[in-house]
Amino acid sequence: MEPELLHGVTDAVATVVLHHPQKRNAMTAAMWAALPPLLDTLAADPGVRALVLTGAGGTFCAGADISTLQGSADEAQALAVGAEDALAAFPKPTLAMVRGHCVGGGTQLAAACDLRFAEADASFGVTPAKLGIVYPSSSTRRLVSLVGPATAKYLLFSGELIDAQRALRTGLVDEVLPADELEERVAEFTRVLVSRSQLTQAAAKEFADGRTDRDAHWTAQARGSADTAEGVTAFLERREPRFTWTTSA
């Protein structure tokens, strides 16, 4: 099978699978280019309330498939940054489910997700220093926002891999699970995500990502939404709420 992005939607959760097992799911130029339009399609689907990004088989992503990145380094980097930015801008909660290696472009994609759950044997690295590549400023800032300047410099200066426990301590991942529990935990957590208010999630995502000029917009959205009344009523009636606001509202 050719390298590609596989995807499907189950119980309001979209799953996107990086599929290039011959090269540990390294991203080809075509895969980088295909990710933004796929994300646009999933974002526009009212039946999608959360997204999981993962890799085929026992690894997440070993980076970029250099053999497919023809042309200049700038063009190759633009493809990767475009895909990363599209993932970061996805309007619904995103979660990277990481097995095995998450290296280079793989870490770039995982860092662009809102959350990262990893198996205990996963390893992470940012490796441009091994290739003489300047890591993009936007990607560097995103990494720093997760792990802080010192750990970001450690990763970028050395290109060394760190294990899942160190990634957890530094904030690069949010949960570390045994390999046989990872998928079940991700499924359990995404069920929680899809049961919550998309209004709350969308506003929180913008604010947490540094967007500080939209308070009036979200105040208006809340006033025009039935979510607050439904949440309070459901709490008083001791039942699960049925939120109706969507990102297309």
Backbone hydrogen bonds, N-H to C=O, Kabsch-Sander energy under -0.5 kcal/mol:
donor,donor_aa,acceptor,acceptor_aa,energy
4,E,19,H,-2.4
6,L,4,E,-0.6
6,L,17,V,-2.5
8,G,15,T,-1.5
10,T,13,V,-2.4
13,V,10,T,-1.9
14,A,12,A,-0.6
14,A,50,A,-2.7
15,T,8,G,-2.9
16,V,52,V,-2.9
17,V,6,L,-3.2
18,L,16,V,-0.5
18,L,54,T,-2.8
19,H,4,E,-2.4
19,H,17,V,-0.6
20,H,18,L,-0.6
23,K,20,H,-2.0
24,R,21,P,-1.4
25,N,20,H,-2.5
26,A,20,H,-0.6
26,A,23,K,-1.4
27,M,63,G,-3.4
32,W,28,T,-2.4
33,A,29,A,-2.4
34,A,30,A,-1.8
35,L,31,M,-1.2
35,L,32,W,-0.6
38,L,34,A,-1.6
39,L,35,L,-2.6
40,D,36,P,-2.3
41,T,37,P,-2.0
42,L,38,L,-2.2
43,A,39,L,-2.7
44,A,40,D,-1.7
45,D,41,T,-0.5
45,D,42,L,-0.8
48,V,45,D,-2.0
49,R,12,A,-3.4
49,R,47,G,-0.5
50,A,12,A,-1.2
51,L,93,P,-2.4
52,V,14,A,-3.1
53,L,95,L,-2.5
54,T,16,V,-2.5
55,G,97,M,-0.5
56,A,18,L,-2.5
59,T,56,A,-1.1
60,F,99,R,-1.4
60,F,101,H,-1.2
61,C,101,H,-2.1
62,A,24,R,-1.5
65,D,27,M,-3.0
66,I,64,A,-1.3
68,T,65,D,-2.0
69,L,66,I,-1.2
70,Q,68,T,-1.7
76,A,72,S,-1.8
77,Q,73,A,-2.6
78,A,74,D,-2.2
79,L,75,E,-1.7
80,A,76,A,-1.8
81,V,77,Q,-2.9
82,G,78,A,-2.3
83,A,79,L,-2.0
84,E,80,A,-2.6
85,D,81,V,-3.0
86,A,82,G,-2.0
87,L,83,A,-2.0
88,A,84,E,-2.4
89,A,85,D,-1.9
90,F,87,L,-1.0
95,L,51,L,-2.3
96,A,115,L,-2.8
97,M,53,L,-2.7
97,M,95,L,-0.6
98,V,96,A,-0.7
98,V,117,F,-2.9
99,R,97,M,-0.5
102,C,123,S,-2.2
103,V,61,C,-2.5
104,G,125,G,-1.9
106,G,103,V,-2.8
108,Q,104,G,-2.0
109,L,105,G,-2.2
110,A,106,G,-2.6
111,A,107,T,-2.8
112,A,108,Q,-0.9
113,C,109,L,-0.6
113,C,110,A,-1.2
115,L,94,T,-1.5
117,F,96,A,-2.6
118,A,175,E,-2.6
119,E,98,V,-2.4
120,A,177,L,-2.0
122,A,119,E,-1.9
123,S,100,G,-2.2
124,F,162,I,-2.6
125,G,102,C,-1.6
130,K,127,T,-1.6
131,L,128,P,-1.6
132,G,128,P,-1.0
133,I,128,P,-2.2
135,Y,133,I,-0.7
140,T,136,P,-2.4
141,R,137,S,-2.6
142,R,138,S,-2.0
143,L,139,S,-2.3
144,V,140,T,-2.7
145,S,141,R,-2.3
146,L,142,R,-1.0
146,L,143,L,-0.7
147,V,143,L,-2.6
148,G,144,V,-2.3
151,T,147,V,-0.5
152,A,148,G,-2.1
153,K,149,P,-2.5
154,Y,150,A,-2.3
155,L,151,T,-2.6
156,L,152,A,-2.8
157,F,153,K,-3.2
158,S,154,Y,-1.7
159,G,155,L,-2.1
162,I,124,F,-2.8
164,A,122,A,-1.1
167,A,163,D,-2.3
168,L,164,A,-2.3
169,R,165,Q,-2.3
170,T,166,R,-2.2
171,G,167,A,-0.7
171,G,168,L,-0.7
172,L,167,A,-1.9
173,V,167,A,-1.4
174,D,116,R,-3.2
175,E,116,R,-1.3
177,L,118,A,-2.7
181,E,178,P,-2.2
182,L,178,P,-1.1
183,E,179,A,-0.5
185,R,181,E,-2.3
186,V,182,L,-2.6
187,A,183,E,-2.4
188,E,184,E,-2.4
189,F,185,R,-2.7
190,T,186,V,-2.7
191,R,187,A,-1.6
192,V,188,E,-1.3
193,L,189,F,-2.2
194,V,190,T,-2.5
195,S,191,R,-0.8
195,S,192,V,-0.8
196,R,192,V,-0.6
196,R,193,L,-1.3
201,Q,197,S,-2.1
202,A,198,Q,-3.0
203,A,199,L,-2.1
204,A,200,T,-2.7
205,K,201,Q,-2.5
206,E,202,A,-1.8
207,F,203,A,-2.6
208,A,204,A,-2.9
209,D,205,K,-1.7
210,G,207,F,-1.6
211,R,206,E,-2.6
212,T,210,G,-0.9
218,W,214,R,-2.3
219,T,215,D,-2.4
220,A,216,A,-2.3
221,Q,217,H,-2.2
222,A,218,W,-2.3
223,R,219,T,-2.1
224,G,220,A,-2.0
225,S,222,A,-0.9
230,E,226,A,-2.5
231,G,227,D,-3.0
232,V,228,T,-2.4
233,T,229,A,-2.5
234,A,230,E,-2.8
235,F,231,G,-2.0
236,L,232,V,-2.4
237,E,233,T,-2.3
238,R,235,F,-0.8
239,R,234,A,-2.4
243,F,241,P,-0.5
249,A,246,T,-2.2
